[in-house]
Amino acid sequence: MSSHAGFIIAAYGVSFIALAGLIGWVFIDQRLQNRALRELESRGVRRRSEGKGAQP
């Protein structure tokens, strides 16, 4: 292997961990937002765009 193999492997490892963390964060946040939306809808709060036609 070349003398830079350690640096290259470390760079790929850090990039993989960062991307996996971001993807995980997106999925967790999606679940939290869906839960909050269901809670609001159960309290009677409705979406502004629900039931409206095309906006001018």
mmCIF entry with sequence, helices, sheets and N, C-alpha, C, O atoms, coordinates in Angstrom:
data_MODEL
# 
_entry.id   MODEL 
# 
_entity.id                         1 
_entity.type                       polymer 
_entity.pdbx_number_of_molecules   1 
# 
_entity_poly.entity_id                      1 
_entity_poly.type                           'polypeptide(L)' 
_entity_poly.nstd_linkage                   no 
_entity_poly.nstd_monomer                   no 
_entity_poly.pdbx_seq_one_letter_code       MSSHAGFIIAAYGVSFIALAGLIGWVFIDQRLQNRALRELESRGVRRRSEGKGAQP 
_entity_poly.pdbx_seq_one_letter_code_can   MSSHAGFIIAAYGVSFIALAGLIGWVFIDQRLQNRALRELESRGVRRRSEGKGAQP 
_entity_poly.pdbx_strand_id                 A 
# 
loop_
_entity_poly_seq.entity_id 
_entity_poly_seq.num 
_entity_poly_seq.mon_id 
_entity_poly_seq.hetero 
1 1  MET n 
1 2  SER n 
1 3  SER n 
1 4  HIS n 
1 5  ALA n 
1 6  GLY n 
1 7  PHE n 
1 8  ILE n 
1 9  ILE n 
1 10 ALA n 
1 11 ALA n 
1 12 TYR n 
1 13 GLY n 
1 14 VAL n 
1 15 SER n 
1 16 PHE n 
1 17 ILE n 
1 18 ALA n 
1 19 LEU n 
1 20 ALA n 
1 21 GLY n 
1 22 LEU n 
1 23 ILE n 
1 24 GLY n 
1 25 TRP n 
1 26 VAL n 
1 27 PHE n 
1 28 ILE n 
1 29 ASP n 
1 30 GLN n 
1 31 ARG n 
1 32 LEU n 
1 33 GLN n 
1 34 ASN n 
1 35 ARG n 
1 36 ALA n 
1 37 LEU n 
1 38 ARG n 
1 39 GLU n 
1 40 LEU n 
1 41 GLU n 
1 42 SER n 
1 43 ARG n 
1 44 GLY n 
1 45 VAL n 
1 46 ARG n 
1 47 ARG n 
1 48 ARG n 
1 49 SER n 
1 50 GLU n 
1 51 GLY n 
1 52 LYS n 
1 53 GLY n 
1 54 ALA n 
1 55 GLN n 
1 56 PRO n 
# 
_struct_asym.id          A 
_struct_asym.entity_id   1 
# 
_struct_conf.conf_type_id            HELX_P 
_struct_conf.id                      HELX_P1 
_struct_conf.pdbx_PDB_helix_id       AA1 
_struct_conf.beg_label_comp_id       ALA 
_struct_conf.beg_label_asym_id       A 
_struct_conf.beg_label_seq_id        5 
_struct_conf.pdbx_beg_PDB_ins_code   ? 
_struct_conf.end_label_comp_id       SER 
_struct_conf.end_label_asym_id       A 
_struct_conf.end_label_seq_id        42 
_struct_conf.pdbx_end_PDB_ins_code   ? 
_struct_conf.beg_auth_comp_id        ALA 
_struct_conf.beg_auth_asym_id        A 
_struct_conf.beg_auth_seq_id         5 
_struct_conf.end_auth_comp_id        SER 
_struct_conf.end_auth_asym_id        A 
_struct_conf.end_auth_seq_id         42 
_struct_conf.pdbx_PDB_helix_class    1 
_struct_conf.details                 ? 
_struct_conf.pdbx_PDB_helix_length   38 
# 
_struct_conf_type.id          HELX_P 
_struct_conf_type.criteria    ? 
_struct_conf_type.reference   ? 
# 
loop_
_atom_site.group_PDB 
_atom_site.id 
_atom_site.type_symbol 
_atom_site.label_atom_id 
_atom_site.label_alt_id 
_atom_site.label_comp_id 
_atom_site.label_asym_id 
_atom_site.label_entity_id 
_atom_site.label_seq_id 
_atom_site.pdbx_PDB_ins_code 
_atom_site.Cartn_x 
_atom_site.Cartn_y 
_atom_site.Cartn_z 
_atom_site.occupancy 
_atom_site.B_iso_or_equiv 
_atom_site.pdbx_formal_charge 
_atom_site.auth_seq_id 
_atom_site.auth_comp_id 
_atom_site.auth_asym_id 
_atom_site.auth_atom_id 
_atom_site.pdbx_PDB_model_num 
ATOM 1   N N  . MET A 1 1  ? 0.839   -1.188 0.000  1.00 0.00 ? 1  MET A N  1 
ATOM 2   C CA . MET A 1 1  ? 0.000   0.000  0.000  1.00 0.00 ? 1  MET A CA 1 
ATOM 3   C C  . MET A 1 1  ? 0.881   1.248  0.000  1.00 0.00 ? 1  MET A C  1 
ATOM 4   O O  . MET A 1 1  ? 2.041   1.223  0.410  1.00 0.00 ? 1  MET A O  1 
ATOM 5   N N  . SER A 1 2  ? 0.293   2.316  -0.467 1.00 0.00 ? 2  SER A N  1 
ATOM 6   C CA . SER A 1 2  ? 1.063   3.554  -0.531 1.00 0.00 ? 2  SER A CA 1 
ATOM 7   C C  . SER A 1 2  ? 1.181   4.163  0.860  1.00 0.00 ? 2  SER A C  1 
ATOM 8   O O  . SER A 1 2  ? 0.538   3.711  1.807  1.00 0.00 ? 2  SER A O  1 
ATOM 9   N N  . SER A 1 3  ? 1.987   5.161  0.965  1.00 0.00 ? 3  SER A N  1 
ATOM 10  C CA . SER A 1 3  ? 2.202   5.807  2.260  1.00 0.00 ? 3  SER A CA 1 
ATOM 11  C C  . SER A 1 3  ? 1.002   6.641  2.696  1.00 0.00 ? 3  SER A C  1 
ATOM 12  O O  . SER A 1 3  ? 0.912   7.045  3.855  1.00 0.00 ? 3  SER A O  1 
ATOM 13  N N  . HIS A 1 4  ? 0.095   6.894  1.784  1.00 0.00 ? 4  HIS A N  1 
ATOM 14  C CA . HIS A 1 4  ? -1.082  7.705  2.101  1.00 0.00 ? 4  HIS A CA 1 
ATOM 15  C C  . HIS A 1 4  ? -2.326  6.866  2.391  1.00 0.00 ? 4  HIS A C  1 
ATOM 16  O O  . HIS A 1 4  ? -3.408  7.418  2.591  1.00 0.00 ? 4  HIS A O  1 
ATOM 17  N N  . ALA A 1 5  ? -2.189  5.566  2.416  1.00 0.00 ? 5  ALA A N  1 
ATOM 18  C CA . ALA A 1 5  ? -3.344  4.681  2.586  1.00 0.00 ? 5  ALA A CA 1 
ATOM 19  C C  . ALA A 1 5  ? -4.056  4.939  3.911  1.00 0.00 ? 5  ALA A C  1 
ATOM 20  O O  . ALA A 1 5  ? -5.286  4.917  3.961  1.00 0.00 ? 5  ALA A O  1 
ATOM 21  N N  . GLY A 1 6  ? -3.320  5.177  4.961  1.00 0.00 ? 6  GLY A N  1 
ATOM 22  C CA . GLY A 1 6  ? -3.937  5.451  6.264  1.00 0.00 ? 6  GLY A CA 1 
ATOM 23  C C  . GLY A 1 6  ? -4.796  6.703  6.234  1.00 0.00 ? 6  GLY A C  1 
ATOM 24  O O  . GLY A 1 6  ? -5.902  6.721  6.776  1.00 0.00 ? 6  GLY A O  1 
ATOM 25  N N  . PHE A 1 7  ? -4.288  7.742  5.605  1.00 0.00 ? 7  PHE A N  1 
ATOM 26  C CA . PHE A 1 7  ? -5.047  8.986  5.489  1.00 0.00 ? 7  PHE A CA 1 
ATOM 27  C C  . PHE A 1 7  ? -6.308  8.777  4.656  1.00 0.00 ? 7  PHE A C  1 
ATOM 28  O O  . PHE A 1 7  ? -7.379  9.268  5.012  1.00 0.00 ? 7  PHE A O  1 
ATOM 29  N N  . ILE A 1 8  ? -6.180  8.055  3.555  1.00 0.00 ? 8  ILE A N  1 
ATOM 30  C CA . ILE A 1 8  ? -7.322  7.830  2.667  1.00 0.00 ? 8  ILE A CA 1 
ATOM 31  C C  . ILE A 1 8  ? -8.389  7.005  3.371  1.00 0.00 ? 8  ILE A C  1 
ATOM 32  O O  . ILE A 1 8  ? -9.573  7.335  3.294  1.00 0.00 ? 8  ILE A O  1 
ATOM 33  N N  . ILE A 1 9  ? -7.992  5.947  4.049  1.00 0.00 ? 9  ILE A N  1 
ATOM 34  C CA . ILE A 1 9  ? -8.949  5.107  4.780  1.00 0.00 ? 9  ILE A CA 1 
ATOM 35  C C  . ILE A 1 9  ? -9.625  5.909  5.886  1.00 0.00 ? 9  ILE A C  1 
ATOM 36  O O  . ILE A 1 9  ? -10.833 5.786  6.089  1.00 0.00 ? 9  ILE A O  1 
ATOM 37  N N  . ALA A 1 10 ? -8.864  6.722  6.596  1.00 0.00 ? 10 ALA A N  1 
ATOM 38  C CA . ALA A 1 10 ? -9.445  7.553  7.657  1.00 0.00 ? 10 ALA A CA 1 
ATOM 39  C C  . ALA A 1 10 ? -10.429 8.569  7.083  1.00 0.00 ? 10 ALA A C  1 
ATOM 40  O O  . ALA A 1 10 ? -11.483 8.808  7.672  1.00 0.00 ? 10 ALA A O  1 
ATOM 41  N N  . ALA A 1 11 ? -10.097 9.166  5.946  1.00 0.00 ? 11 ALA A N  1 
ATOM 42  C CA . ALA A 1 11 ? -10.993 10.146 5.321  1.00 0.00 ? 11 ALA A CA 1 
ATOM 43  C C  . ALA A 1 11 ? -12.300 9.486  4.896  1.00 0.00 ? 11 ALA A C  1 
ATOM 44  O O  . ALA A 1 11 ? -13.375 10.048 5.105  1.00 0.00 ? 11 ALA A O  1 
ATOM 45  N N  . TYR A 1 12 ? -12.216 8.303  4.304  1.00 0.00 ? 12 TYR A N  1 
ATOM 46  C CA . TYR A 1 12 ? -13.435 7.581  3.932  1.00 0.00 ? 12 TYR A CA 1 
ATOM 47  C C  . TYR A 1 12 ? -14.235 7.201  5.177  1.00 0.00 ? 12 TYR A C  1 
ATOM 48  O O  . TYR A 1 12 ? -15.463 7.287  5.172  1.00 0.00 ? 12 TYR A O  1 
ATOM 49  N N  . GLY A 1 13 ? -13.562 6.789  6.223  1.00 0.00 ? 13 GLY A N  1 
ATOM 50  C CA . GLY A 1 13 ? -14.254 6.414  7.459  1.00 0.00 ? 13 GLY A CA 1 
ATOM 51  C C  . GLY A 1 13 ? -14.994 7.585  8.080  1.00 0.00 ? 13 GLY A C  1 
ATOM 52  O O  . GLY A 1 13 ? -16.147 7.449  8.489  1.00 0.00 ? 13 GLY A O  1 
ATOM 53  N N  . VAL A 1 14 ? -14.341 8.727  8.152  1.00 0.00 ? 14 VAL A N  1 
ATOM 54  C CA . VAL A 1 14 ? -14.973 9.921  8.717  1.00 0.00 ? 14 VAL A CA 1 
ATOM 55  C C  . VAL A 1 14 ? -16.152 10.356 7.848  1.00 0.00 ? 14 VAL A C  1 
ATOM 56  O O  . VAL A 1 14 ? -17.200 10.740 8.367  1.00 0.00 ? 14 VAL A O  1 
ATOM 57  N N  . SER A 1 15 ? -15.983 10.299 6.536  1.00 0.00 ? 15 SER A N  1 
ATOM 58  C CA . SER A 1 15 ? -17.082 10.669 5.633  1.00 0.00 ? 15 SER A CA 1 
ATOM 59  C C  . SER A 1 15 ? -18.263 9.729  5.798  1.00 0.00 ? 15 SER A C  1 
ATOM 60  O O  . SER A 1 15 ? -19.410 10.176 5.817  1.00 0.00 ? 15 SER A O  1 
ATOM 61  N N  . PHE A 1 16 ? -18.002 8.438  5.918  1.00 0.00 ? 16 PHE A N  1 
ATOM 62  C CA . PHE A 1 16 ? -19.074 7.460  6.096  1.00 0.00 ? 16 PHE A CA 1 
ATOM 63  C C  . PHE A 1 16 ? -19.817 7.706  7.402  1.00 0.00 ? 16 PHE A C  1 
ATOM 64  O O  . PHE A 1 16 ? -21.047 7.670  7.429  1.00 0.00 ? 16 PHE A O  1 
ATOM 65  N N  . ILE A 1 17 ? -19.091 7.955  8.475  1.00 0.00 ? 17 ILE A N  1 
ATOM 66  C CA . ILE A 1 17 ? -19.725 8.205  9.774  1.00 0.00 ? 17 ILE A CA 1 
ATOM 67  C C  . ILE A 1 17 ? -20.564 9.484  9.725  1.00 0.00 ? 17 ILE A C  1 
ATOM 68  O O  . ILE A 1 17 ? -21.671 9.522  10.263 1.00 0.00 ? 17 ILE A O  1 
ATOM 69  N N  . ALA A 1 18 ? -20.038 10.526 9.084  1.00 0.00 ? 18 ALA A N  1 
ATOM 70  C CA . ALA A 1 18 ? -20.786 11.787 8.985  1.00 0.00 ? 18 ALA A CA 1 
ATOM 71  C C  . ALA A 1 18 ? -22.068 11.605 8.171  1.00 0.00 ? 18 ALA A C  1 
ATOM 72  O O  . ALA A 1 18 ? -23.127 12.089 8.572  1.00 0.00 ? 18 ALA A O  1 
ATOM 73  N N  . LEU A 1 19 ? -21.982 10.922 7.047  1.00 0.00 ? 19 LEU A N  1 
ATOM 74  C CA . LEU A 1 19 ? -23.173 10.694 6.221  1.00 0.00 ? 19 LEU A CA 1 
ATOM 75  C C  . LEU A 1 19 ? -24.191 9.814  6.936  1.00 0.00 ? 19 LEU A C  1 
ATOM 76  O O  . LEU A 1 19 ? -25.391 10.081 6.875  1.00 0.00 ? 19 LEU A O  1 
ATOM 77  N N  . ALA A 1 20 ? -23.726 8.773  7.608  1.00 0.00 ? 20 ALA A N  1 
ATOM 78  C CA . ALA A 1 20 ? -24.637 7.906  8.355  1.00 0.00 ? 20 ALA A CA 1 
ATOM 79  C C  . ALA A 1 20 ? -25.327 8.689  9.469  1.00 0.00 ? 20 ALA A C  1 
ATOM 80  O O  . ALA A 1 20 ? -26.514 8.487  9.726  1.00 0.00 ? 20 ALA A O  1 
ATOM 81  N N  . GLY A 1 21 ? -24.591 9.579  10.129 1.00 0.00 ? 21 GLY A N  1 
ATOM 82  C CA . GLY A 1 21 ? -25.188 10.412 11.171 1.00 0.00 ? 21 GLY A CA 1 
ATOM 83  C C  . GLY A 1 21 ? -26.247 11.352 10.623 1.00 0.00 ? 21 GLY A C  1 
ATOM 84  O O  . GLY A 1 21 ? -27.306 11.515 11.229 1.00 0.00 ? 21 GLY A O  1 
ATOM 85  N N  . LEU A 1 22 ? -25.975 11.968 9.490  1.00 0.00 ? 22 LEU A N  1 
ATOM 86  C CA . LEU A 1 22 ? -26.954 12.873 8.879  1.00 0.00 ? 22 LEU A CA 1 
ATOM 87  C C  . LEU A 1 22 ? -28.208 12.129 8.430  1.00 0.00 ? 22 LEU A C  1 
ATOM 88  O O  . LEU A 1 22 ? -29.323 12.611 8.629  1.00 0.00 ? 22 LEU A O  1 
ATOM 89  N N  . ILE A 1 23 ? -28.027 10.964 7.828  1.00 0.00 ? 23 ILE A N  1 
ATOM 90  C CA . ILE A 1 23 ? -29.181 10.173 7.390  1.00 0.00 ? 23 ILE A CA 1 
ATOM 91  C C  . ILE A 1 23 ? -30.000 9.731  8.592  1.00 0.00 ? 23 ILE A C  1 
ATOM 92  O O  . ILE A 1 23 ? -31.229 9.788  8.562  1.00 0.00 ? 23 ILE A O  1 
ATOM 93  N N  . GLY A 1 24 ? -29.330 9.291  9.648  1.00 0.00 ? 24 GLY A N  1 
ATOM 94  C CA . GLY A 1 24 ? -30.040 8.906  10.865 1.00 0.00 ? 24 GLY A CA 1 
ATOM 95  C C  . GLY A 1 24 ? -30.799 10.073 11.463 1.00 0.00 ? 24 GLY A C  1 
ATOM 96  O O  . GLY A 1 24 ? -31.932 9.912  11.915 1.00 0.00 ? 24 GLY A O  1 
ATOM 97  N N  . TRP A 1 25 ? -30.191 11.239 11.471 1.00 0.00 ? 25 TRP A N  1 
ATOM 98  C CA . TRP A 1 25 ? -30.834 12.432 12.019 1.00 0.00 ? 25 TRP A CA 1 
ATOM 99  C C  . TRP A 1 25 ? -32.097 12.779 11.230 1.00 0.00 ? 25 TRP A C  1 
ATOM 100 O O  . TRP A 1 25 ? -33.114 13.150 11.816 1.00 0.00 ? 25 TRP A O  1 
ATOM 101 N N  . VAL A 1 26 ? -32.033 12.659 9.907  1.00 0.00 ? 26 VAL A N  1 
ATOM 102 C CA . VAL A 1 26 ? -33.196 12.953 9.068  1.00 0.00 ? 26 VAL A CA 1 
ATOM 103 C C  . VAL A 1 26 ? -34.343 12.002 9.398  1.00 0.00 ? 26 VAL A C  1 
ATOM 104 O O  . VAL A 1 26 ? -35.486 12.440 9.530  1.00 0.00 ? 26 VAL A O  1 
ATOM 105 N N  . PHE A 1 27 ? -34.054 10.708 9.531  1.00 0.00 ? 27 PHE A N  1 
ATOM 106 C CA . PHE A 1 27 ? -35.114 9.745  9.839  1.00 0.00 ? 27 PHE A CA 1 
ATOM 107 C C  . PHE A 1 27 ? -35.703 9.970  11.227 1.00 0.00 ? 27 PHE A C  1 
ATOM 108 O O  . PHE A 1 27 ? -36.917 9.872  11.406 1.00 0.00 ? 27 PHE A O  1 
ATOM 109 N N  . ILE A 1 28 ? -34.862 10.270 12.204 1.00 0.00 ? 28 ILE A N  1 
ATOM 110 C CA . ILE A 1 28 ? -35.361 10.536 13.560 1.00 0.00 ? 28 ILE A CA 1 
ATOM 111 C C  . ILE A 1 28 ? -36.211 11.798 13.570 1.00 0.00 ? 28 ILE A C  1 
ATOM 112 O O  . ILE A 1 28 ? -37.271 11.825 14.195 1.00 0.00 ? 28 ILE A O  1 
ATOM 113 N N  . ASP A 1 29 ? -35.756 12.846 12.881 1.00 0.00 ? 29 ASP A N  1 
ATOM 114 C CA . ASP A 1 29 ? -36.514 14.094 12.839 1.00 0.00 ? 29 ASP A CA 1 
ATOM 115 C C  . ASP A 1 29 ? -37.842 13.908 12.111 1.00 0.00 ? 29 ASP A C  1 
ATOM 116 O O  . ASP A 1 29 ? -38.845 14.516 12.485 1.00 0.00 ? 29 ASP A O  1 
ATOM 117 N N  . GLN A 1 30 ? -37.854 13.073 11.077 1.00 0.00 ? 30 GLN A N  1 
ATOM 118 C CA . GLN A 1 30 ? -39.102 12.799 10.369 1.00 0.00 ? 30 GLN A CA 1 
ATOM 119 C C  . GLN A 1 30 ? -40.120 12.158 11.309 1.00 0.00 ? 30 GLN A C  1 
ATOM 120 O O  . GLN A 1 30 ? -41.293 12.530 11.303 1.00 0.00 ? 30 GLN A O  1 
ATOM 121 N N  . ARG A 1 31 ? -39.679 11.207 12.106 1.00 0.00 ? 31 ARG A N  1 
ATOM 122 C CA . ARG A 1 31 ? -40.590 10.567 13.056 1.00 0.00 ? 31 ARG A CA 1 
ATOM 123 C C  . ARG A 1 31 ? -41.111 11.569 14.077 1.00 0.00 ? 31 ARG A C  1 
ATOM 124 O O  . ARG A 1 31 ? -42.295 11.549 14.414 1.00 0.00 ? 31 ARG A O  1 
ATOM 125 N N  . LEU A 1 32 ? -40.242 12.441 14.571 1.00 0.00 ? 32 LEU A N  1 
ATOM 126 C CA . LEU A 1 32 ? -40.664 13.444 15.551 1.00 0.00 ? 32 LEU A CA 1 
ATOM 127 C C  . LEU A 1 32 ? -41.654 14.433 14.949 1.00 0.00 ? 32 LEU A C  1 
ATOM 128 O O  . LEU A 1 32 ? -42.634 14.798 15.597 1.00 0.00 ? 32 LEU A O  1 
ATOM 129 N N  . GLN A 1 33 ? -41.408 14.868 13.717 1.00 0.00 ? 33 GLN A N  1 
ATOM 130 C CA . GLN A 1 33 ? -42.314 15.816 13.068 1.00 0.00 ? 33 GLN A CA 1 
ATOM 131 C C  . GLN A 1 33 ? -43.670 15.178 12.778 1.00 0.00 ? 33 GLN A C  1 
ATOM 132 O O  . GLN A 1 33 ? -44.704 15.826 12.938 1.00 0.00 ? 33 GLN A O  1 
ATOM 133 N N  . ASN A 1 34 ? -43.674 13.915 12.354 1.00 0.00 ? 34 ASN A N  1 
ATOM 134 C CA . ASN A 1 34 ? -44.943 13.224 12.116 1.00 0.00 ? 34 ASN A CA 1 
ATOM 135 C C  . ASN A 1 34 ? -45.724 13.059 13.410 1.00 0.00 ? 34 ASN A C  1 
ATOM 136 O O  . ASN A 1 34 ? -46.947 13.198 13.414 1.00 0.00 ? 34 ASN A O  1 
ATOM 137 N N  . ARG A 1 35 ? -45.042 12.769 14.499 1.00 0.00 ? 35 ARG A N  1 
ATOM 138 C CA . ARG A 1 35 ? -45.700 12.637 15.800 1.00 0.00 ? 35 ARG A CA 1 
ATOM 139 C C  . ARG A 1 35 ? -46.305 13.971 16.229 1.00 0.00 ? 35 ARG A C  1 
ATOM 140 O O  . ARG A 1 35 ? -47.433 14.015 16.719 1.00 0.00 ? 35 ARG A O  1 
ATOM 141 N N  . ALA A 1 36 ? -45.555 15.058 16.044 1.00 0.00 ? 36 ALA A N  1 
ATOM 142 C CA . ALA A 1 36 ? -46.065 16.385 16.404 1.00 0.00 ? 36 ALA A CA 1 
ATOM 143 C C  . ALA A 1 36 ? -47.260 16.761 15.534 1.00 0.00 ? 36 ALA A C  1 
ATOM 144 O O  . ALA A 1 36 ? -48.216 17.360 16.027 1.00 0.00 ? 36 ALA A O  1 
ATOM 145 N N  . LEU A 1 37 ? -47.220 16.418 14.255 1.00 0.00 ? 37 LEU A N  1 
ATOM 146 C CA . LEU A 1 37 ? -48.332 16.715 13.358 1.00 0.00 ? 37 LEU A CA 1 
ATOM 147 C C  . LEU A 1 37 ? -49.581 15.936 13.757 1.00 0.00 ? 37 LEU A C  1 
ATOM 148 O O  . LEU A 1 37 ? -50.681 16.490 13.764 1.00 0.00 ? 37 LEU A O  1 
ATOM 149 N N  . ARG A 1 38 ? -49.421 14.661 14.087 1.00 0.00 ? 38 ARG A N  1 
ATOM 150 C CA . ARG A 1 38 ? -50.574 13.868 14.538 1.00 0.00 ? 38 ARG A CA 1 
ATOM 151 C C  . ARG A 1 38 ? -51.162 14.441 15.819 1.00 0.00 ? 38 ARG A C  1 
ATOM 152 O O  . ARG A 1 38 ? -52.381 14.466 15.987 1.00 0.00 ? 38 ARG A O  1 
ATOM 153 N N  . GLU A 1 39 ? -50.297 14.905 16.728 1.00 0.00 ? 39 GLU A N  1 
ATOM 154 C CA . GLU A 1 39 ? -50.780 15.495 17.979 1.00 0.00 ? 39 GLU A CA 1 
ATOM 155 C C  . GLU A 1 39 ? -51.577 16.770 17.707 1.00 0.00 ? 39 GLU A C  1 
ATOM 156 O O  . GLU A 1 39 ? -52.639 16.973 18.295 1.00 0.00 ? 39 GLU A O  1 
ATOM 157 N N  . LEU A 1 40 ? -51.076 17.620 16.829 1.00 0.00 ? 40 LEU A N  1 
ATOM 158 C CA . LEU A 1 40 ? -51.798 18.847 16.488 1.00 0.00 ? 40 LEU A CA 1 
ATOM 159 C C  . LEU A 1 40 ? -53.133 18.533 15.829 1.00 0.00 ? 40 LEU A C  1 
ATOM 160 O O  . LEU A 1 40 ? -54.145 19.161 16.143 1.00 0.00 ? 40 LEU A O  1 
ATOM 161 N N  . GLU A 1 41 ? -53.142 17.570 14.920 1.00 0.00 ? 41 GLU A N  1 
ATOM 162 C CA . GLU A 1 41 ? -54.389 17.213 14.248 1.00 0.00 ? 41 GLU A CA 1 
ATOM 163 C C  . GLU A 1 41 ? -55.394 16.612 15.221 1.00 0.00 ? 41 GLU A C  1 
ATOM 164 O O  . GLU A 1 41 ? -56.598 16.812 15.063 1.00 0.00 ? 41 GLU A O  1 
ATOM 165 N N  . SER A 1 42 ? -54.921 15.881 16.221 1.00 0.00 ? 42 SER A N  1 
ATOM 166 C CA . SER A 1 42 ? -55.846 15.306 17.202 1.00 0.00 ? 42 SER A CA 1 
ATOM 167 C C  . SER A 1 42 ? -56.449 16.384 18.098 1.00 0.00 ? 42 SER A C  1 
ATOM 168 O O  . SER A 1 42 ? -57.533 16.199 18.651 1.00 0.00 ? 42 SER A O  1 
ATOM 169 N N  . ARG A 1 43 ? -55.745 17.516 18.245 1.00 0.00 ? 43 ARG A N  1 
ATOM 170 C CA . ARG A 1 43 ? -56.277 18.631 19.039 1.00 0.00 ? 43 ARG A CA 1 
ATOM 171 C C  . ARG A 1 43 ? -57.198 19.531 18.229 1.00 0.00 ? 43 ARG A C  1 
ATOM 172 O O  . ARG A 1 43 ? -57.772 20.479 18.765 1.00 0.00 ? 43 ARG A O  1 
ATOM 173 N N  . GLY A 1 44 ? -57.341 19.242 16.952 1.00 0.00 ? 44 GLY A N  1 
ATOM 174 C CA . GLY A 1 44 ? -58.249 20.024 16.121 1.00 0.00 ? 44 GLY A CA 1 
ATOM 175 C C  . GLY A 1 44 ? -57.570 21.056 15.255 1.00 0.00 ? 44 GLY A C  1 
ATOM 176 O O  . GLY A 1 44 ? -58.247 21.757 14.503 1.00 0.00 ? 44 GLY A O  1 
ATOM 177 N N  . VAL A 1 45 ? -56.271 21.176 15.329 1.00 0.00 ? 45 VAL A N  1 
ATOM 178 C CA . VAL A 1 45 ? -55.552 22.121 14.482 1.00 0.00 ? 45 VAL A CA 1 
ATOM 179 C C  . VAL A 1 45 ? -55.414 21.479 13.112 1.00 0.00 ? 45 VAL A C  1 
ATOM 180 O O  . VAL A 1 45 ? -54.951 20.344 12.997 1.00 0.00 ? 45 VAL A O  1 
ATOM 181 N N  . ARG A 1 46 ? -55.810 22.195 12.084 1.00 0.00 ? 46 ARG A N  1 
ATOM 182 C CA . ARG A 1 46 ? -55.764 21.659 10.725 1.00 0.00 ? 46 ARG A CA 1 
ATOM 183 C C  . ARG A 1 46 ? -54.724 22.398 9.902  1.00 0.00 ? 46 ARG A C  1 
ATOM 184 O O  . ARG A 1 46 ? -54.315 23.509 10.238 1.00 0.00 ? 46 ARG A O  1 
ATOM 185 N N  . ARG A 1 47 ? -54.309 21.766 8.827  1.00 0.00 ? 47 ARG A N  1 
ATOM 186 C CA . ARG A 1 47 ? -53.339 22.377 7.921  1.00 0.00 ? 47 ARG A CA 1 
ATOM 187 C C  . ARG A 1 47 ? -54.003 23.498 7.141  1.00 0.00 ? 47 ARG A C  1 
ATOM 188 O O  . ARG A 1 47 ? -55.178 23.401 6.787  1.00 0.00 ? 47 ARG A O  1 
ATOM 189 N N  . ARG A 1 48 ? -53.268 24.546 6.876  1.00 0.00 ? 48 ARG A N  1 
ATOM 190 C CA . ARG A 1 48 ? -53.813 25.673 6.118  1.00 0.00 ? 48 ARG A CA 1 
ATOM 191 C C  . ARG A 1 48 ? -54.150 25.271 4.692  1.00 0.00 ? 48 ARG A C  1 
ATOM 192 O O  . ARG A 1 48 ? -55.124 25.758 4.118  1.00 0.00 ? 48 ARG A O  1 
ATOM 193 N N  . SER A 1 49 ? -53.360 24.395 4.130  1.00 0.00 ? 49 SER A N  1 
ATOM 194 C CA . SER A 1 49 ? -53.561 24.024 2.732  1.00 0.00 ? 49 SER A CA 1 
ATOM 195 C C  . SER A 1 49 ? -54.654 22.976 2.561  1.00 0.00 ? 49 SER A C  1 
ATOM 196 O O  . SER A 1 49 ? -55.044 22.688 1.430  1.00 0.00 ? 49 SER A O  1 
ATOM 197 N N  . GLU A 1 50 ? -55.156 22.404 3.638  1.00 0.00 ? 50 GLU A N  1 
ATOM 198 C CA . GLU A 1 50 ? -56.154 21.345 3.542  1.00 0.00 ? 50 GLU A CA 1 
ATOM 199 C C  . GLU A 1 50 ? -57.495 21.900 3.081  1.00 0.00 ? 50 GLU A C  1 
ATOM 200 O O  . GLU A 1 50 ? -58.012 22.852 3.664  1.00 0.00 ? 50 GLU A O  1 
ATOM 201 N N  . GLY A 1 51 ? -58.049 21.310 2.047  1.00 0.00 ? 51 GLY A N  1 
ATOM 202 C CA . GLY A 1 51 ? -59.381 21.662 1.588  1.00 0.00 ? 51 GLY A CA 1 
ATOM 203 C C  . GLY A 1 51 ? -59.476 22.911 0.741  1.00 0.00 ? 51 GLY A C  1 
ATOM 204 O O  . GLY A 1 51 ? -60.583 23.311 0.381  1.00 0.00 ? 51 GLY A O  1 
ATOM 205 N N  . LYS A 1 52 ? -58.389 23.532 0.412  1.00 0.00 ? 52 LYS A N  1 
ATOM 206 C CA . LYS A 1 52 ? -58.418 24.745 -0.407 1.00 0.00 ? 52 LYS A CA 1 
ATOM 207 C C  . LYS A 1 52 ? -58.086 24.399 -1.844 1.00 0.00 ? 52 LYS A C  1 
ATOM 208 O O  . LYS A 1 52 ? -57.358 23.446 -2.121 1.00 0.00 ? 52 LYS A O  1 
ATOM 209 N N  . GLY A 1 53 ? -58.629 25.185 -2.743 1.00 0.00 ? 53 GLY A N  1 
ATOM 210 C CA . GLY A 1 53 ? -58.348 25.012 -4.166 1.00 0.00 ? 53 GLY A CA 1 
ATOM 211 C C  . GLY A 1 53 ? -57.025 25.652 -4.526 1.00 0.00 ? 53 GLY A C  1 
ATOM 212 O O  . GLY A 1 53 ? -56.184 25.922 -3.669 1.00 0.00 ? 53 GLY A O  1 
ATOM 213 N N  . ALA A 1 54 ? -56.866 25.884 -5.796 1.00 0.00 ? 54 ALA A N  1 
ATOM 214 C CA . ALA A 1 54 ? -55.639 26.508 -6.289 1.00 0.00 ? 54 ALA A CA 1 
ATOM 215 C C  . ALA A 1 54 ? -55.547 27.943 -5.783 1.00 0.00 ? 54 ALA A C  1 
ATOM 216 O O  . ALA A 1 54 ? -56.534 28.679 -5.778 1.00 0.00 ? 54 ALA A O  1 
ATOM 217 N N  . GLN A 1 55 ? -54.378 28.315 -5.369 1.00 0.00 ? 55 GLN A N  1 
ATOM 218 C CA . GLN A 1 55 ? -54.142 29.671 -4.881 1.00 0.00 ? 55 GLN A CA 1 
ATOM 219 C C  . GLN A 1 55 ? -53.860 30.589 -6.064 1.00 0.00 ? 55 GLN A C  1 
ATOM 220 O O  . GLN A 1 55 ? -53.148 30.193 -6.987 1.00 0.00 ? 55 GLN A O  1 
ATOM 221 N N  . PRO A 1 56 ? -54.397 31.801 -6.061 1.00 0.00 ? 56 PRO A N  1 
ATOM 222 C CA . PRO A 1 56 ? -54.137 32.743 -7.173 1.00 0.00 ? 56 PRO A CA 1 
ATOM 223 C C  . PRO A 1 56 ? -52.717 33.258 -7.155 1.00 0.00 ? 56 PRO A C  1 
ATOM 224 O O  . PRO A 1 56 ? -52.337 34.052 -8.014 1.00 0.00 ? 56 PRO A O  1 
# 
